[in-house]
Amino acid sequence: MTTSPPTNKNSREKILMLSSIASVSVAFILVVIKAFSVRFSGSNAVLASLADSGLDLVASLITLFSVRYAQAPPDEDHRYGHGKAEALAGMFQAGLVAISCVLIGTSSVERLIHPVEIRPEGGAIWVMIISIILTTVLISFQTWALRQTGSIATKGDRAHYLSDLLSNAVALVGIFLAIKFKILFADAIAGLFITIWLFIGAWHIATEAIDHLLDKEAPEDVREKIREIILSIDKVRGMHDLRTRVSGKWLHVQLHLELPPNLTLQEAHPIVVEAEARIREAYPDTDTIIHADPDEEGEPHGHPEFGLH
């Protein structure tokens, strides 16, 4: 669970949009230069990297639109907001990457069996160097954006480009060995390494997206922090039935607050309001629902399947 710092809402949206646009721009540039390089060099490693950049472009476009949609406020049809759009985008990205793994892996195995000489005139090495430089600049910007916004979408996009940075470095080594020392299988092995790396990345993206779509609980450190906040409030005797889930940037929290049974509704209400405010102070993008119970005297309620009492 990545929580957002208390950044101004408009500033947060601008930072996320700038980060997404930068991601799309870099991916587009890399697709163009790598396509030219593959056309003239025949490098399998550059081909693998081209496929990766092509997926990056699609993924970055999806991230751009999903971030924009996920930022939309709750409406009458989506009372919990639109945060899960990011998780849906993640599942789509993972599917694209998985398809690419199959294609690149097949091509790399074919090159291992039937090596092909790489032609240096395609500028394959320079293309990979340029890719590394552009990707490093983008990651630096995304790191800053992540610190400012805590966006899960930006975190995922940044992780993807971090894997690109490593895969480009490996591809560069493979191309250099193939051209300089005529170790032709090095290019194919680099392609296989990129394939494996992409598959691992796809698995992580899909796993995180599934967790969000299936309403997995927030990490235990977040839940423990919420417990500490609640139990530090004056007149609160305890709490139970804490339930959390993450939807995009939003953290949804539900809990039962145990209060002295002699409090009137008018006296209990400010305590509930204070509890909500303190949670939101720690986690600004939080929607909280708190039910007040008389300590030790409340009747059991709630559906038993959810462990409520």
Buried (B, 14 or more C-beta within 10 A) or exposed (E): BBBBEEBEEEEBBBBBBEBBEBBBBBBBBBBEBBBBBBEEBBBBBBBBBBBBBBBBBBBBBBBBEBBBBBBEEEEEEEEEBBBBBBBBBBBBBBEBBBEBBEEBBEBBBBBBEEBBEBEBEBBBBEBBBBBBEBBBEBBEBBBEBBEBBBBBBBBBBBBBBBBBBBBBBBBBBBBBBBBEEEBBBBBBBBBBBBBEBBBEBBEBBBEBBBBBBEEBBBEEEBBEBBBEBBEEBEBBBBBBBBBBBBBBBBBBBBBBBBBBEEBEEEEBEEBBEBBBEBBBEBBBBBBBEBBBBBBEEBEEEEEEEEEBE
